[in-house]
Amino acid sequence: MSLWQRFKSRVVSIGFNRQQESRTMSGAGVRLHNLGPHVVMDNGIVQVTLSNPDGIVTGIRYNGIDNLLEPLNPEHNRGYWDLVWSGPGVKGTFDVIKGTTFRVIVENEEQVELSFTRTWDPSLEGKYVPLNIDKRFVMLRGSSGFYSYAIYEHLKDWPDFEIGETRITFKLRKDKFQYMAISDNRQRYMPLPDDRMSGRCQPLAYPEAVLLLNPKMQELAGEVDDKYQYSCANKDNQVHGWICTNPPVGFWQITPSDEFRSGGPLKQNLTSHVGPTTLAMFHSSHYAGQDLVPKFRGGEPWKKVFGPVFIYLNSAGIRDDPFFLWEDAKIKMMAEVQSWPYSFPASEDFQKSDQRGNVSGRLLVLDRYVSEEYIPANDAYVGLAPPGDVGSWQRECKDYQFWSRADNRGYFCINNIRTGTYNLYAWVPGFIGDYRYEAVINITSGSFTEMGDLVYEPPRDGPTLWEIGIPDRSAAEFYVPDPDPKHINKLFVNHPDRFRQYGLWNRYTELYPHEDLVYTVGVSDYSKDWFFAQIPRQKDNTHVGTTWQIKFKLDNADRNGTYKLRVAIASATLAEMQVRINDPNARRPLFTTGLIGRDNSVARHGVHGIYWLFNINVPGAQLVEGDNTIFLTQPRCTSPFQGLMYDYLRLEGPPSCGSSSS
């Protein structure tokens, strides 16, 4: 039997096992058992126990395992909604959301939907976030799992506040779930939570990162564990979770839509990590900072539905390969995505398919220095988000966003958009900048809006003299060094995401101990000679700012013209970029960004965060025929994690420029 045949037989076996289980155990329909301090949803496949009226998931019984959640934890620390909130200028408070009122919303053989609400009033000011929160849990007949969603509401004239984070957290049995899967190429046996305790590990540069010294699974000794190594962009974060090998059981968190997540498709969030912990992240400031902390001021009213997300449980026969449970989870994820928006949520705040609208069209690119013809916006990200400035979608964190990818001819279709007022935004891989359709788009129930042909003209003044990198909003194409052998995660050895290794910031000083990076146009290779992050260099137990050089030749310098330097930044952390031309000691730079960014992407093993584009006029009088140098200085250096990640750099000649560069 071929490898492919064996693979198919395994998946079919698992799928058959799940379908057989559903057929044999779901005939009685869904039942609700009210046990006083607990309520139990039971469809014959899975039983979910919740505290009453808190609405904390205290138990999940499935496939002969009495509780998939960690029974050694207190009940309030097993499966829960939480948030981090604060008043203006006040440090954030972590809050496990506990309901005060329990209601049965739907109870029949096809569906049970439960509500656990916490209602705010002025007597609670300063103690609880000023929100009415309605947590919902749903179980359907024949479904191997359960759903959860919540409605957050801030009424007019209620106190000002901010939300740093909100999510659902599940803490699984450490004696059962030890294999984690985030994607096809990010899955592995994980350390136990005990391995992160004093005596078994060595703390590293920040609390999330530790070096495993004496783990219970000895083959993990010498590896680094850090939950940020398993972060994922929203667009790719649809299913993740854990596998128990005996008996073969999978626990998966499926997010079928990104519409309720903040920050757009590229926003990165945590997924699963040591615990074993699985998160359904709805909102966070990770890889963005304060730009993605929603701030409610002046009694602003607000309401948002987060979810539903699906907790999917699957199992295999004792003789089956348990790791194919991941393949089955992906199939289930695709089915859930196709079912969105769900028809079953009882809350009127969750709009069903017939209440939503649709937008379609085609996006073309016009860059006459690339082609005289319109260029189809192949693989463009096209989305609807609340009205704002060009590119404002990546900082939008209060409302809903709806995104799709254009096909290779530039055609796009965005379906199932909630009613409301939006701008249409886009960005195109291979081109700098952002597109925004100027007119506001009103979505009404059942509407189909055909936009026709839209044309994006990316920033361009003159011909390209040279360029460094790929305009894709990521620094992944640049040189990412090997980690210190003492600080590795074996998963990321020879891995496409090698930037996820710990401690890469220290490697810059090792590669450039005395002088900073010098890149020579026409000679250097950005994949080998351009370090992925411009960060401080260590010197005498402190840090110093760095100045990178770009050397290039001009055969003919137009002294009376204006050149344009385009610098796209993939991420910035308390950093500054100063630009000088041919004189590194000039007292005033030609251009400075000032202090920008709080992404913290270097420390959190990312290669992108908030995107910035700077368009810098370079007077021809500052350039010379022959050798020229652009100096890029990043002077901020109080932390090793401060710095810039470049996405793409380009020097353009004047519009009528006949000069050439090498």
C-alpha positions in Angstrom: 0.0 0.0 0.0 1.4 3.4 -0.9 2.0 6.2 1.6 -1.0 8.2 0.1 -3.3 5.1 0.4 -2.2 4.6 4.0 -2.9 8.3 4.7 -6.4 8.1 3.1 -7.2 5.0 5.0 -6.2 6.5 8.3 -8.3 9.7 7.7 -11.3 7.6 6.5 -10.9 5.4 9.6 -11.0 8.4 11.9 -13.8 10.0 10.0 -15.8 6.8 10.1 -15.1 6.5 13.8 -16.5 10.0 14.4 -19.5 9.4 12.2 -20.3 6.1 13.7 -20.1 7.7 17.2 -22.5 10.4 16.1 -25.0 8.0 14.6 -25.0 5.6 17.6 -25.0 8.2 20.4 -27.0 11.2 19.2 -30.5 9.7 18.7 -31.8 10.9 22.1 -31.2 14.5 21.2 -29.7 17.2 23.5 -30.5 17.2 27.2 -30.0 19.8 29.8 -29.5 18.7 33.4 -29.8 21.4 36.1 -27.8 20.2 39.2 -28.1 23.4 41.2 -24.5 24.8 41.4 -23.8 23.2 38.0 -25.7 22.6 34.7 -24.8 19.9 32.2 -25.3 20.0 28.4 -25.4 16.4 27.0 -26.0 15.2 23.5 -24.8 11.6 24.0 -21.4 12.3 22.5 -20.1 15.0 24.8 -21.2 16.3 28.2 -20.2 19.8 29.2 -20.6 21.0 32.8 -20.8 24.7 33.7 -20.9 26.4 37.0 -24.2 28.1 37.8 -24.5 31.1 37.6 -20.8 31.8 36.9 -20.8 30.1 33.5 -17.3 28.6 33.9 -16.7 25.4 32.0 -15.7 23.0 34.8 -15.9 19.7 33.0 -15.9 18.1 29.5 -16.6 14.4 29.4 -15.8 12.7 26.1 -14.9 9.2 24.7 -14.5 7.6 28.2 -12.4 10.4 29.7 -14.3 11.8 32.6 -12.9 15.3 32.2 -10.7 16.7 29.4 -10.0 19.8 31.5 -7.4 19.8 34.3 -9.3 18.4 37.4 -6.3 19.4 39.7 -7.2 23.1 38.9 -9.8 24.9 40.9 -13.1 25.0 39.0 -12.7 28.6 38.1 -9.4 27.9 36.4 -10.4 25.3 33.7 -12.5 26.9 30.9 -13.5 30.5 31.1 -14.0 33.8 29.3 -11.6 36.6 30.5 -10.5 40.1 29.7 -8.0 42.7 30.8 -9.5 46.2 31.3 -8.7 49.5 32.9 -9.9 53.0 33.4 -8.1 55.7 31.6 -4.5 55.9 32.8 -4.9 53.0 35.2 -3.0 49.7 35.1 -4.9 46.8 33.6 -7.0 44.4 35.7 -7.3 40.7 34.7 -10.9 39.6 35.1 -12.3 36.0 34.8 -15.8 36.8 33.7 -18.3 35.2 36.1 -22.0 35.5 35.4 -24.5 36.5 38.0 -27.7 35.3 36.2 -28.3 32.0 34.5 -31.0 31.6 31.8 -32.0 28.8 29.5 -32.4 30.4 26.0 -33.2 27.3 23.9 -34.0 23.8 25.2 -35.1 21.2 22.8 -33.8 17.9 21.3 -32.0 19.8 18.5 -30.3 22.5 20.5 -29.6 23.8 24.0 -28.4 27.4 24.4 -27.5 28.8 27.8 -26.8 32.3 28.9 -24.7 33.5 31.8 -24.9 37.3 32.2 -23.1 39.9 34.3 -24.9 43.2 34.4 -23.1 46.4 35.3 -24.5 49.2 37.4 -22.9 52.4 39.0 -22.4 50.6 42.3 -19.7 48.5 40.6 -17.7 51.4 39.2 -14.0 50.7 39.6 -14.6 47.1 40.5 -15.8 45.6 37.2 -15.4 46.6 33.6 -18.4 48.8 32.7 -20.0 46.3 30.3 -23.0 44.1 30.3 -21.6 40.7 29.3 -23.8 37.9 28.1 -21.9 34.6 27.6 -23.6 31.9 25.6 -22.9 28.2 25.3 -24.6 26.1 22.6 -24.8 22.3 22.0 -26.4 20.8 18.9 -27.7 17.3 18.3 -25.1 15.0 16.8 -22.3 17.6 17.3 -18.9 16.4 18.6 -18.3 19.5 20.6 -19.9 22.8 21.6 -20.0 26.5 20.7 -19.5 29.7 22.7 -20.0 33.3 21.9 -20.6 36.5 23.9 -22.2 39.9 23.6 -20.4 42.8 25.2 -22.3 46.1 25.6 -21.3 49.5 27.0 -24.3 51.8 27.4 -24.3 55.5 26.6 -22.8 57.7 29.4 -21.3 54.8 31.2 -17.7 55.3 32.5 -14.7 55.5 30.2 -12.6 52.4 29.9 -10.1 50.4 27.8 -9.8 46.7 26.9 -6.3 45.3 26.5 -7.4 41.7 25.8 -10.4 39.4 25.7 -10.5 35.6 25.0 -11.6 32.2 26.0 -9.1 30.0 27.8 -9.1 26.2 28.2 -6.7 24.4 30.5 -6.5 20.7 29.6 -5.3 17.7 31.6 -1.5 17.6 31.6 -1.5 13.8 32.1 -3.4 13.4 28.8 -2.7 16.2 26.3 1.0 16.5 25.6 1.1 16.9 21.8 0.2 20.3 20.3 -0.7 21.2 16.7 -0.9 24.8 15.4 -0.4 24.1 11.7 0.9 21.3 9.4 4.5 22.3 10.2 4.1 23.6 13.7 3.3 20.6 15.9 5.2 18.7 18.6 5.3 17.1 22.0 5.3 20.0 24.5 6.9 20.4 27.9 4.7 19.9 31.0 3.8 23.0 33.1 5.9 21.4 35.9 8.9 21.8 33.6 8.6 25.6 33.8 8.9 25.6 37.6 11.9 26.6 39.6 14.6 24.0 39.6 13.5 22.5 36.3 14.2 25.5 34.1 16.3 28.6 33.8 14.5 31.9 33.3 15.6 33.9 30.3 15.2 37.5 29.2 11.5 37.8 30.0 9.0 35.6 32.0 7.5 33.8 29.1 10.8 32.3 27.9 12.6 29.6 29.9 15.4 27.1 29.1 14.4 23.6 30.0 17.1 22.0 32.2 15.5 19.0 33.8 12.1 18.3 32.1 10.2 15.2 32.8 10.5 14.3 29.1 14.3 14.3 29.1 14.6 14.6 25.3 13.4 18.2 25.7 16.3 19.2 27.9 18.3 22.2 26.5 15.3 23.6 24.5 13.6 26.9 25.0 9.9 27.2 25.7 8.1 30.4 24.9 4.4 30.7 24.1 5.1 33.5 21.6 6.9 31.0 19.4 3.4 29.6 18.6 1.7 32.9 17.6 -0.3 33.0 14.4 -1.8 35.7 12.1 -5.5 35.9 12.2 -5.8 34.7 8.6 -4.1 31.5 9.4 -5.5 31.0 12.9 -8.5 28.8 12.2 -7.8 25.6 14.1 -5.3 24.6 16.7 -5.3 22.4 19.8 -4.0 19.2 21.4 -3.9 15.4 21.0 -4.1 12.8 23.7 -2.5 9.6 22.4 -4.1 7.1 24.9 -6.9 7.0 24.2 -6.6 8.9 20.9 -8.6 12.1 21.5 -8.2 15.5 20.0 -9.3 18.9 21.6 -9.5 21.6 18.9 -10.5 25.3 19.0 -12.0 26.3 15.6 -12.6 29.9 14.7 -14.7 29.9 11.5 -14.6 33.7 10.9 -12.2 36.6 11.6 -15.0 39.2 11.5 -15.0 39.8 15.2 -11.2 39.8 15.6 -9.4 43.1 15.8 -6.6 44.4 13.6 -7.4 42.7 10.3 -6.0 39.5 8.7 -2.3 40.1 9.5 -2.8 40.7 13.2 -1.0 38.1 15.3 -2.4 36.4 18.3 -1.5 33.6 20.7 -2.9 30.1 20.0 -2.0 27.1 22.2 1.0 26.7 24.5 2.3 24.9 27.6 -0.3 24.2 30.2 -1.7 22.5 28.1 -3.6 25.7 27.3 -5.8 26.5 24.3 -6.9 30.1 23.6 -9.6 31.6 21.5 -8.2 35.1 21.1 -10.7 37.8 20.1 -8.8 40.9 20.9 -5.2 41.7 22.1 -2.5 44.3 21.7 0.2 41.7 21.0 2.4 42.7 18.1 0.8 46.1 18.0 0.8 47.9 21.4 -1.5 50.7 22.4 -2.7 51.3 18.8 -4.8 48.2 19.2 -6.3 48.9 22.6 -9.9 50.2 22.2 -10.5 53.3 24.2 -14.0 54.2 25.0 -14.4 57.9 26.0 -17.2 60.4 26.5 -19.9 57.9 27.3 -19.6 56.2 23.9 -22.1 53.4 23.4 -20.7 50.1 22.0 -21.9 46.6 21.4 -20.1 43.7 19.8 -20.6 39.9 19.4 -17.5 37.8 19.8 -17.8 34.4 18.2 -19.3 31.9 18.0 -16.2 29.6 18.1 -16.4 25.9 18.1 -14.7 23.5 20.5 -14.4 20.3 18.5 -13.6 16.9 20.0 -12.5 13.9 17.9 -11.3 10.4 18.5 -9.7 7.5 16.7 -9.6 3.8 17.2 -7.0 2.5 19.6 -5.1 1.0 16.6 -5.2 4.2 14.5 -2.5 6.8 14.3 -3.7 9.5 16.8 -1.8 12.2 14.9 -4.2 12.0 12.0 -6.7 13.6 14.3 -5.1 16.8 13.1 -6.1 16.0 9.5 -9.7 15.4 10.7 -9.7 18.6 12.7 -8.7 20.6 9.5 -11.6 19.0 7.6 -14.0 19.9 10.4 -12.6 23.5 10.4 -13.4 23.8 6.7 -16.9 22.6 7.2 -17.4 25.2 10.0 -16.1 27.9 7.7 -18.5 26.9 5.0 -21.3 27.1 7.5 -20.6 30.7 8.5 -22.6 32.7 9.5 -24.2 30.1 11.7 -28.0 29.8 11.6 -28.4 28.5 15.2 -27.3 31.4 17.6 -30.5 32.6 19.3 -29.2 36.1 20.0 -30.7 38.8 17.7 -27.3 40.6 18.0 -25.8 37.8 15.8 -26.9 38.5 12.2 -27.8 35.5 10.1 -27.0 35.1 6.4 -30.2 36.6 5.1 -29.6 39.7 7.3 -26.2 40.4 5.7 -24.9 41.9 2.5 -22.2 41.1 -0.1 -19.7 43.1 -2.1 -17.8 42.1 -5.2 -15.6 43.7 -7.9 -12.1 43.7 -9.4 -9.0 45.4 -8.2 -6.4 46.5 -10.7 -3.0 48.1 -10.2 -1.6 51.0 -12.3 2.1 51.6 -12.0 3.4 53.1 -15.2 7.0 52.4 -14.3 6.1 48.7 -14.2 3.6 48.5 -17.0 1.6 50.8 -19.2 -1.3 48.3 -18.8 -3.5 47.7 -15.8 -2.1 44.9 -13.7 -4.5 42.4 -12.0 -4.2 42.7 -8.2 -3.3 39.0 -7.8 -3.8 37.7 -4.3 -4.7 41.2 -3.0 -6.2 41.5 0.4 -9.5 43.3 0.0 -11.7 44.1 3.0 -14.5 46.2 4.5 -13.8 47.9 7.8 -15.2 50.9 9.6 -14.7 54.3 7.8 -11.3 55.8 8.4 -8.1 57.0 6.8 -6.1 55.0 4.3 -4.7 51.9 6.1 -6.7 52.6 9.3 -8.0 49.0 9.3 -4.9 47.7 10.9 -5.4 49.8 13.9 -9.2 49.3 14.1 -10.2 47.4 17.2 -13.8 48.2 18.1 -16.0 46.9 15.4 -16.1 44.2 12.6 -13.9 43.6 9.6 -14.6 41.4 6.5 -11.7 40.3 4.3 -11.1 38.2 1.2 -8.3 37.5 -1.3 -8.5 38.5 -4.9 -8.0 35.8 -7.5 -5.2 35.9 -10.1 -7.3 38.3 -12.3 -8.0 40.6 -9.4 -11.6 39.6 -8.9 -12.8 39.6 -5.3 -16.0 38.7 -3.4 -16.7 39.6 0.2 -19.8 37.7 1.5 -21.9 37.8 4.6 -21.1 41.3 5.7 -23.0 42.7 8.7 -25.2 45.6 8.0 -23.5 49.0 8.6 -21.3 51.6 7.0 -17.8 50.7 5.8 -14.9 51.8 3.7 -13.3 49.3 1.3 -9.6 48.8 1.9 -6.9 46.8 0.1 -3.3 46.1 -0.2 -1.5 44.2 -2.9 1.5 41.9 -2.3 4.4 43.1 -4.5 3.3 46.8 -4.2 3.8 49.3 -1.4 1.1 51.3 0.3 -2.6 50.9 0.9 -5.8 51.4 -1.2 -9.0 52.9 0.1 -12.2 53.4 -2.0 -13.2 57.0 -1.3 -16.9 56.5 -1.1 -18.5 55.0 2.0 -20.3 51.7 1.4 -23.6 51.0 3.1 -24.5 47.4 3.6 -28.1 46.5 4.1 -29.8 43.1 4.6 -29.7 41.1 1.4 -27.8 43.6 -0.6 -25.4 42.8 -3.4 -23.0 45.6 -4.2 -21.0 45.3 -7.5 -18.0 47.7 -7.3 -16.8 47.2 -10.9 -13.2 47.8 -11.7 -11.2 49.6 -9.0 -7.7 51.0 -9.7 -5.0 51.3 -7.1 -2.1 53.6 -8.1 0.7 52.8 -5.6 3.1 55.5 -4.5 5.5 56.2 -7.4 7.3 59.4 -8.6 10.0 58.0 -10.8 11.9 54.9 -12.1 13.3 52.4 -9.7 17.1 52.9 -9.3 17.4 50.1 -6.7 15.3 48.2 -4.3 15.9 46.0 -1.3 13.4 43.3 -0.1 9.9 42.3 -1.2 6.9 44.6 -0.5 4.9 42.0 1.4 4.6 43.6 4.9 7.1 41.1 6.4 10.8 40.9 7.1 10.9 37.2 6.5 12.9 37.4 3.3 15.8 39.1 5.0 18.7 37.3 6.8 17.6 35.4 9.8 20.6 33.9 11.6 20.9 30.5 13.3 20.1 30.7 17.0 22.6 30.2 19.8 22.9 26.4 20.0 22.2 26.7 23.8 18.9 28.4 23.1 17.0 26.4 20.5 13.6 25.1 19.9 14.1 22.0 17.8 10.8 22.5 16.0 12.2 25.5 14.2 15.5 24.0 13.1 15.5 24.0 9.3 12.0 25.5 9.4 10.5 28.2 7.2 9.7 30.1 10.4 13.3 30.1 11.6 12.7 33.7 12.9 10.7 32.1 15.8 13.9 30.9 17.6 14.7 32.6 20.8 17.5 35.1 21.3 18.2 36.1 17.7 18.6 39.7 18.8 21.9 38.7 20.4 23.2 37.4 17.1 23.5 40.8 15.6 26.3 41.8 17.9 28.1 38.6 17.2 27.9 39.2 13.5 28.7 42.9 13.7 30.8 43.3 16.9 32.4 46.6 15.9 30.9 48.0 12.8 27.3 48.0 11.6 25.8 46.5 8.5 26.9 47.7 5.1 24.8 46.8 2.1 26.2 47.4 -1.4 23.6 47.7 -4.2 24.4 45.3 -7.0 26.7 43.2 -4.9 24.9 42.4 -1.6 22.1 39.9 -1.4 19.3 41.0 0.9 18.6 37.4 1.9 22.1 37.0 3.2 23.4 40.5 3.9 20.4 42.4 5.4 19.8 41.4 9.0 16.0 41.0 9.6 15.9 43.6 12.3 17.8 46.8 13.0 18.3 46.6 16.7 20.9 47.9 19.2 24.4 46.5 19.4 25.8 45.3 22.8 28.9 47.2 23.9 30.5 47.1 27.3 27.5 45.7 29.1 25.2 48.3 27.6 23.5 48.9 24.2 24.3 51.5 21.5 22.2 52.6 18.6 23.1 51.3 15.1 23.7 53.0 11.7 23.3 50.9 8.6 24.7 51.9 5.3 23.3 51.5 1.8 26.1 52.1 -0.8 25.2 52.7 -4.4 26.5 54.3 -7.6 24.8 57.0 -9.7 26.1 57.3 -13.3 24.3 60.5 -13.8 23.1 62.5 -10.8 20.3 65.1 -11.5 21.5 67.8 -9.1 18.4 69.9 -9.7 15.9 67.0 -9.4 14.2 65.3 -6.4 14.7 61.7 -5.8 12.4 59.7 -3.6 13.3 57.1 -1.0 10.5 54.8 -0.1 10.9 52.9 3.2 8.2 50.4 4.2 8.5 49.3 7.8 7.1 45.8 8.8 7.4 46.5 12.5 8.7 49.0 15.0 9.3 48.9 18.7 10.0 52.2 20.5 12.3 52.9 17.6 13.3 55.8 15.3 14.7 55.8 11.8 16.9 58.7 10.9 18.0 59.2 7.3 21.2 60.9 6.2 22.7 61.2 2.8 26.5 61.0 2.2 27.3 62.5 5.6 26.8 60.3 8.6 27.8 63.1 11.0 25.2 65.7 9.7 23.8 67.3 12.8 20.2 67.1 11.5 19.0 64.1 9.5 17.3 64.6 6.2 14.4 62.8 7.7 13.3 61.2 11.0 10.3 59.1 11.9 10.4 60.2 15.5 9.6 57.6 18.1 7.3 55.0 16.6 5.9 51.6 17.4 5.1 49.3 20.4 4.9 46.0 18.5 7.6 44.1 20.5 8.0 41.8 17.5 11.7 41.1 18.2 11.1 39.7 21.6 7.9 37.9 20.5 9.6 36.1 17.5 7.6 37.9 14.8 8.6 39.4 11.5 5.8 41.9 11.2 3.5 44.1 13.3 2.0 47.5 12.4 2.9 48.6 8.9 4.4 52.0 8.2 5.3 53.6 4.9 7.6 56.7 4.7 8.1 58.6 1.5 11.2 60.7 1.7 12.3 63.5 -0.7 16.0 63.4 -1.4 17.3 66.6 -3.0 19.5 65.8 -6.0 22.0 68.3 -4.7 22.8 65.9 -1.8 23.8 63.1 -4.3 26.8 62.9 -6.5 27.9 61.1 -9.6 29.6 57.9 -8.6 29.6 56.5 -5.1 26.8 57.5 -2.7 25.7 56.3 0.8 22.4 56.4 2.6 22.8 56.1 6.4 19.9 54.7 8.3 20.3 55.3 12.1 18.2 53.7 14.8 19.4 55.6 17.9 17.0 54.2 20.6 18.8 51.7 22.7 17.6 51.4 26.3 16.4 47.8 25.5 17.8 45.0 23.3 14.3 44.7 21.8 14.0 48.2 20.5 14.3 48.5 16.7 12.9 48.3 13.3 12.0 45.5 10.8 12.1 46.7 7.3 9.7 45.4 4.7 11.1 47.1 1.6 13.2 50.0 0.5 13.3 51.7 -2.9 15.1 54.7 -4.4 13.3 56.3 -7.3 14.9 58.8 -9.7 13.2 62.1 -10.6 10.2 61.7 -13.0 12.3 62.6 -16.0 15.4 60.9 -14.6 17.9 59.5 -17.1 20.2 58.5 -14.3 21.0 54.9 -13.6 22.2 53.2 -10.4 24.2 50.2 -9.5 
